[in-house]
Amino acid sequence: MIMPRYMPPDAYFDDPATKMDPTPRDDSLALALAGGGITRVQEWITRGRGGAKQRGLRSDLVTLCICPHLLPCKRPSASWCARQHGVSRQRASRLQQEFARELGANIQFRGMRFLNWANA
């Protein structure tokens, strides 16, 4: 079958998507969820005793869990964070486990393939 050179506007192989008006994106829900997650992480960082030293350690542990490539070392670990802040490795490891236990179901850690929504 030979196709005509000029197609009628409502021909069967016209793309209907070109005639649709794109709906405006509503990112308010995504921004609200992200803001809630950031607020929970900041509350965990500022909670507890120890003042600024404790907040620095907790902040480094959060960075270690979420995006370790931002820490200034080749192989970041809880031991490295403990050495940098002058606390024991056990203390840093317990804090990292506490963070993972409290917020792990809501945050995608590096190396996780899928977010664990079963516990959320």
C-alpha positions as a printed Julia matrix, in Angstrom:
120×3 Matrix{Float64}:
  0.0    0.0    0.0
  1.36   3.4   -0.96
  0.92   6.07   1.7
 -0.2    9.55   0.68
  2.35  12.32   0.84
  0.2   14.61   2.98
 -1.71  12.86   5.74
 -5.02  14.14   7.08
 -4.63  15.58  10.59
 -6.64  12.81  12.28
 -5.03   9.91  10.47
 -4.72   6.65  12.38
 -0.95   6.94  12.8
 -0.95  10.49  14.13
  0.53  10.56  17.6
 -2.2   11.6   20.06
  0.42  12.48  22.65
  1.48  15.5   20.6
 -2.0   16.96  21.01
 -2.24  16.45  24.78
 -1.4   19.23  27.18
  1.34  18.15  29.57
  0.19  18.17  33.18
  2.22  20.36  35.51
  4.46  18.38  37.86
  3.59  18.55  41.5
  6.77  17.95  43.49
  5.31  19.13  46.78
  4.82  15.58  48.12
  8.36  14.54  47.21
  9.79  17.69  48.78
  7.72  17.18  51.93
  8.93  13.58  52.29
 12.54  14.6   51.69
 12.21  17.44  54.19
 10.79  15.04  56.77
 13.69  12.64  56.25
 16.27  15.39  56.58
 14.58  16.63  59.75
 14.71  13.14  61.29
 18.39  12.77  60.43
 19.2   16.19  61.9
 17.28  15.34  65.07
 19.29  12.12  65.41
 22.56  14.02  64.94
 21.75  16.65  67.57
 20.3   14.19  70.1
 22.35  12.85  72.98
 25.08  14.08  75.26
 28.52  15.3   74.3
 27.92  18.65  72.64
 29.7   19.6   69.43
 32.1   16.64  69.57
 29.19  14.19  69.68
 27.37  16.02  66.87
 30.48  15.87  64.68
 30.86  12.14  65.24
 27.19  11.49  64.56
 27.33  13.64  61.43
 30.32  11.69  60.12
 28.56   8.39  60.84
 25.49   9.56  58.9
 27.75  10.53  56.01
 29.45   7.13  56.26
 26.09   5.32  55.99
 24.54   7.41  53.22
 27.41   8.63  51.02
 30.84   7.52  52.29
 32.65   8.92  49.25
 32.21  12.4   50.78
 34.5   11.55  53.71
 38.16  12.58  53.22
 39.74   9.09  53.34
 40.28   6.17  51.0
 38.41   3.5   52.98
 35.86   5.13  55.28
 34.63   3.1   58.23
 33.27   3.56  61.74
 36.82   3.0   63.03
 38.07   5.92  60.97
 35.3    8.16  62.37
 36.19   7.03  65.9
 39.87   7.9   65.4
 39.0   11.32  64.0
 36.79  12.18  66.97
 38.79  10.52  69.74
 36.25   7.91  70.84
 36.44   4.14  70.97
 35.67   2.02  67.93
 32.95   0.24  69.88
 31.21   3.55  70.65
 31.27   4.59  66.98
 30.08   1.16  65.88
 27.19   1.24  68.39
 26.16   4.71  67.21
 26.25   3.57  63.58
 24.09   0.54  64.42
 21.67   2.78  66.34
 21.34   5.08  63.34
 20.75   2.14  61.0
 18.19   0.66  63.38
 16.22   3.91  63.83
 16.32   5.32  60.31
 17.41   2.41  58.13
 13.89   1.58  56.98
 13.41   5.13  55.63
 16.81   5.87  54.06
 18.55   4.06  51.24
 22.07   3.28  52.45
 24.89   2.91  50.0
 25.1   -0.65  48.73
 21.42  -1.46  49.35
 19.69  -2.69  46.23
 16.15  -1.97  47.34
 14.64   0.13  50.07
 13.2   -2.07  52.8
  9.59  -0.9   52.99
  8.45  -4.03  54.82
  9.59  -2.59  58.16
  8.42   0.95  57.46
